[in-house]
Amino acid sequence: MRRDRAQPSGQAGFTLLEAVVSLFLVAIVMSLAATLLDDARRMVDASGRDTTDPMPRYAIVTLHRDLASARAVSEPSLPGFWVSAPLDIYSAEPGLARIQRFGKALVRTRFDSSGAMIQRRVLLQGVTGFRWRKVGADLVDIELRYRRSTLSIAGRTPLDSSRRGVARPVVDRFRIALRGSGAANRW
């Protein structure tokens, strides 16, 4: 009763079909993992954008603060239509703030009650468009177009090195109630 070691007692190893199916399943899982990692990198980029380039957020917050505390704004030549004219914001305190575009900069200028300039500062560089419209008596729509750098705070791979530092167009639109006009009590 000798056993021959050359004869297999059962099935050992994988067939070619099993190996191909396994590789196919691994490829699907790796593809999903790569997609998830890319989405995570994009979310890190988006969440860190205000940290790496805070000026767009600063400009929007300043516009929102000025308009929310305003009692009135300048009357556009065509009510209800978008205009690119300077936006004069009259607050409860004497004087006004004027928001306008100078070249590629969005500029905020403060004037006292006599019309003398008090302060001028650039809110945002790289502006390609600024327009506004008055909606009703106490609502203002703002549209701000600018170019934002795509620099990432997450590590770059050699594959995205060609996109490094490219400015992409951004459009921010928002509607603000003039609360200095008493509109806050109607909401």
C-alpha positions in Angstrom: 0.0 0.0 0.0 2.3 2.7 -1.2 0.9 6.0 -2.3 2.4 7.7 -5.3 3.2 11.3 -4.6 2.9 12.3 -8.2 -0.9 11.8 -8.2 -2.9 14.6 -6.7 -5.3 13.6 -4.1 -7.6 16.6 -4.8 -7.8 19.8 -6.7 -5.1 22.3 -5.8 -4.6 25.9 -7.0 -6.8 28.2 -9.1 -8.0 27.8 -12.7 -7.3 30.5 -15.2 -10.9 31.6 -15.1 -10.9 32.1 -11.4 -7.7 34.2 -11.6 -9.2 36.5 -14.3 -12.5 37.0 -12.3 -10.4 37.8 -9.2 -8.3 40.3 -11.1 -11.4 41.9 -12.6 -13.0 42.3 -9.1 -9.8 43.8 -7.7 -9.7 46.3 -10.6 -13.3 47.4 -9.9 -12.5 47.9 -6.2 -9.3 49.8 -7.0 -11.2 52.0 -9.4 -13.8 52.9 -6.8 -11.0 53.6 -4.2 -9.3 55.9 -6.7 -12.5 57.8 -7.3 -13.1 58.2 -3.5 -9.6 59.4 -3.0 -9.9 62.0 -5.8 -13.2 63.2 -4.4 -11.6 63.5 -0.9 -8.7 65.5 -2.4 -11.2 67.9 -4.1 -13.1 68.4 -0.9 -9.9 69.2 0.9 -9.1 71.7 -1.8 -12.5 73.3 -1.6 -12.5 73.5 2.2 -9.0 75.1 2.2 -9.7 77.5 -0.6 -10.8 80.3 1.8 -7.6 79.7 3.8 -5.3 79.9 0.9 -7.2 82.8 -0.8 -9.4 84.7 1.7 -10.0 87.8 -0.5 -13.2 86.5 -2.3 -14.8 85.7 1.0 -13.7 89.0 2.5 -15.2 90.9 -0.5 -18.5 89.0 -0.2 -18.7 89.5 3.6 -18.0 93.2 3.2 -20.7 93.6 0.5 -23.2 91.6 2.6 -22.4 93.7 5.8 -22.8 97.0 3.9 -26.0 96.0 2.2 -27.6 94.4 5.2 -27.1 97.5 7.3 -28.2 99.9 4.5 -31.3 102.0 4.6 -31.2 102.6 0.8 -29.1 102.0 -2.3 -28.8 104.2 -5.5 -31.6 103.8 -8.0 -30.6 102.1 -11.2 -31.4 103.7 -14.5 -33.5 100.6 -15.4 -35.2 99.3 -12.2 -35.3 95.5 -12.1 -32.6 95.0 -14.7 -28.9 94.2 -14.1 -26.6 97.2 -14.2 -22.9 97.5 -14.0 -23.0 101.1 -12.6 -21.4 101.9 -9.2 -23.6 100.8 -6.3 -24.1 103.6 -3.8 -25.0 102.2 -0.3 -26.6 104.7 2.1 -26.3 103.5 5.7 -27.8 104.8 9.0 -24.6 106.7 9.6 -24.0 109.9 7.5 -22.3 109.4 4.2 -22.3 106.5 1.8 -20.2 103.5 0.6 -19.7 103.1 -3.2 -18.9 99.7 -4.6 -17.5 99.8 -8.2 -15.2 98.0 -10.5 -11.9 99.7 -11.5 -10.2 97.6 -14.2 -9.8 94.2 -12.6 -10.4 95.4 -9.0 -13.5 95.7 -7.0 -13.2 98.9 -4.9 -15.1 100.1 -1.9 -15.0 103.9 -1.3 -16.4 105.6 1.8 -17.6 109.2 1.6 -18.7 111.5 4.4 -22.0 113.5 4.4 -20.3 116.4 2.5 -19.1 114.1 -0.3 -15.4 114.0 0.7 -13.7 110.7 0.3 -12.8 109.1 3.7 -11.4 105.8 2.6 -10.7 103.7 -0.5 -9.7 100.1 -0.5 -9.6 97.2 -2.9 -11.9 94.4 -1.9 -10.9 91.9 -4.6 -8.4 91.6 -7.5 -9.0 89.6 -10.7 -12.6 90.8 -11.0 -14.0 90.2 -14.5 -17.6 91.5 -13.8 -19.7 93.2 -11.2 -23.3 94.0 -11.6 -26.4 94.5 -9.4 -30.1 95.0 -9.6 -32.7 96.3 -7.2 -35.6 93.8 -6.7 -38.5 95.5 -5.0 -38.0 98.3 -2.4 -35.6 96.5 -0.1 -33.8 93.6 -1.9 -30.6 93.8 -3.9 -29.1 91.1 -6.1 -25.4 91.1 -6.6 -23.4 89.2 -9.2 -19.6 89.1 -8.8 -17.4 87.4 -11.4 -13.7 86.8 -10.7 -10.9 84.4 -11.4 -9.7 82.2 -8.6 -6.4 80.3 -8.5 -6.7 76.5 -8.5 -3.6 76.1 -6.3 -4.3 73.2 -4.0 -3.4 72.8 -0.3 -3.4 69.1 -0.8 -0.4 67.5 -2.4 -0.2 67.6 -6.1 0.6 64.6 -8.2 2.7 64.7 -11.3 -0.4 64.2 -13.4 -2.0 67.5 -12.3 1.2 69.6 -12.5 0.0 71.1 -15.7 -3.0 72.7 -13.9 -0.9 74.3 -11.2 -1.7 78.0 -10.8 -4.4 78.2 -13.4 -7.1 80.7 -12.6 -10.6 79.4 -13.1 -13.6 81.7 -13.5 -16.0 81.9 -10.5 -19.5 83.5 -10.4 -21.0 84.4 -7.0 -24.6 85.5 -6.9 -26.5 86.5 -3.8 -29.6 88.5 -2.7 -29.5 90.7 0.3 -32.3 92.5 2.2 -31.7 96.1 3.2 -32.4 95.7 6.9 -31.7 99.3 7.7 -34.8 100.1 5.7 -37.0 98.1 8.2 -37.2 95.0 6.0 -35.9 92.8 8.9 -39.3 93.0 10.6 -41.2 91.6 7.6 -39.3 88.3 7.3 
